[in-house]
């Protein structure tokens, strides 16, 4: 909540230092980040507190990265435009459309042709923290 640039799409908004139950809306706009699950609103990140969660974003770019971490380790399943990633569009940190997030760093999720795409990140295991998206 401290560093948002206004690109958060959920109607529940931010509630500093609180846990919020987020739901994905029916309609979504480009360049807005949407989440689902129970997330703690930390000053510089969102932290998953439920067993599972989702992050969805419609974007225009070639590469998609996140800055994230998880002390206990969190599994991510990455989908693009409703399907799995493959050798033509998976980022360096992805294998078989999956990755394990543990250390706090930049993770390269997607590397594809430039264009409009929809990324869905399904997270399992609480403790996952997302700080930001970056694009290339």
C-alpha positions as CSV (number, residue, x, y, z in Angstrom):
1,X,0.0,0.0,0.0
2,X,2.9,2.4,0.6
3,X,4.3,2.2,-3.0
4,X,1.2,1.5,-5.2
5,X,1.0,3.4,-8.5
6,X,-2.8,3.0,-8.7
7,X,-2.7,-0.2,-10.8
8,X,-4.5,-2.4,-8.2
9,X,-7.8,-3.6,-9.6
10,X,-9.7,-5.3,-6.7
11,X,-12.6,-3.3,-5.3
12,X,-11.7,-4.4,-1.8
13,X,-8.7,-2.0,-2.0
14,X,-5.8,-1.8,0.4
15,X,-6.3,-2.0,4.2
16,X,-2.9,-1.3,5.7
17,X,-1.6,-4.1,8.0
18,X,-4.8,-6.0,7.7
19,X,-5.8,-9.4,6.2
20,X,-8.3,-8.9,3.4
21,X,-10.3,-11.6,1.6
22,X,-10.0,-10.7,-2.1
23,X,-12.2,-12.1,-4.9
24,X,-11.6,-11.8,-8.6
25,X,-14.2,-9.6,-10.2
26,X,-16.3,-10.5,-13.3
27,X,-14.8,-7.8,-15.4
28,X,-11.1,-6.9,-15.5
29,X,-9.2,-4.0,-17.1
30,X,-5.8,-4.0,-18.8
31,X,-2.8,-3.1,-16.7
32,X,-4.6,-3.7,-13.4
33,X,-3.4,-6.4,-11.0
34,X,-6.2,-8.5,-9.5
35,X,-5.8,-11.0,-6.7
36,X,-7.9,-13.8,-5.0
37,X,-7.4,-15.3,-1.6
38,X,-6.6,-14.0,1.9
39,X,-3.7,-11.5,1.7
40,X,-2.1,-9.4,4.3
41,X,-1.5,-5.8,3.2
42,X,2.1,-5.1,4.2
43,X,3.7,-1.8,3.7
44,X,5.8,-2.9,0.7
45,X,4.2,-6.2,-0.4
46,X,1.1,-8.4,-0.3
47,X,1.5,-11.6,1.6
48,X,-0.6,-14.7,1.0
49,X,-2.1,-16.0,4.3
50,X,-4.6,-18.5,2.9
51,X,-3.5,-21.9,1.6
52,X,-4.0,-20.8,-2.0
53,X,-4.2,-17.6,-3.9
54,X,-4.3,-16.1,-7.4
55,X,-2.9,-13.1,-9.2
56,X,-4.2,-12.1,-12.6
57,X,-3.0,-9.4,-15.0
58,X,-3.8,-8.4,-18.6
59,X,-0.7,-6.7,-20.0
60,X,1.1,-5.7,-23.2
61,X,4.8,-6.7,-23.0
62,X,7.3,-9.4,-24.2
63,X,8.6,-10.5,-20.8
64,X,6.9,-10.6,-17.4
65,X,8.8,-10.7,-14.1
66,X,7.8,-10.5,-10.5
67,X,9.8,-9.6,-7.4
68,X,8.7,-12.1,-4.8
69,X,9.8,-14.4,-2.0
70,X,8.7,-16.9,0.5
71,X,10.6,-18.1,3.6
72,X,8.9,-21.5,3.6
73,X,8.7,-21.9,-0.2
74,X,5.6,-21.4,-2.3
75,X,4.7,-23.2,-5.5
76,X,3.5,-21.2,-8.5
77,X,1.6,-22.5,-11.5
78,X,1.7,-20.0,-14.4
79,X,-0.8,-19.8,-17.2
80,X,-0.9,-17.5,-20.2
81,X,-4.1,-16.8,-22.1
82,X,-5.7,-19.8,-20.4
83,X,-3.0,-22.4,-21.2
84,X,0.3,-23.7,-19.8
85,X,3.6,-22.1,-20.7
86,X,5.9,-24.0,-23.0
87,X,9.4,-23.7,-24.5
88,X,8.1,-20.8,-26.7
89,X,6.9,-18.5,-23.9
90,X,8.2,-19.7,-20.5
91,X,10.6,-17.5,-18.6
92,X,14.0,-18.5,-17.3
93,X,12.6,-19.4,-13.9
94,X,9.8,-21.6,-15.2
95,X,9.8,-25.4,-16.0
96,X,6.6,-27.1,-17.1
97,X,4.6,-24.0,-16.3
98,X,5.7,-24.1,-12.6
99,X,8.3,-22.6,-10.3
100,X,9.1,-22.7,-6.6
101,X,9.5,-19.2,-5.0
102,X,11.7,-19.2,-2.0
103,X,14.5,-16.6,-1.9
104,X,13.5,-12.9,-2.3
105,X,14.5,-11.9,-5.8
106,X,13.3,-11.2,-9.4
107,X,11.6,-14.2,-11.1
108,X,11.3,-14.3,-14.9
109,X,7.9,-15.9,-15.6
110,X,7.2,-15.2,-19.3
111,X,9.3,-14.5,-22.3
112,X,7.2,-14.5,-25.5
113,X,6.4,-12.4,-28.5
114,X,5.3,-8.8,-27.7
115,X,1.5,-8.5,-27.5
116,X,-1.5,-8.4,-25.2
117,X,-1.7,-11.4,-22.9
118,X,-3.4,-12.5,-19.7
119,X,-1.2,-14.1,-17.0
120,X,-2.7,-16.1,-14.2
121,X,-0.5,-17.1,-11.3
122,X,-1.9,-19.7,-9.0
123,X,0.0,-19.9,-5.6
124,X,0.0,-22.6,-3.0
125,X,1.4,-22.4,0.4
126,X,1.0,-19.4,2.6
127,X,3.9,-16.9,3.1
128,X,4.3,-16.0,-0.5
129,X,5.1,-12.3,-0.8
130,X,4.8,-10.3,-4.0
131,X,6.4,-6.9,-4.2
132,X,6.0,-5.8,-7.8
133,X,5.8,-6.8,-11.5
134,X,8.4,-5.7,-14.1
135,X,8.1,-6.0,-17.8
136,X,10.4,-6.2,-20.8
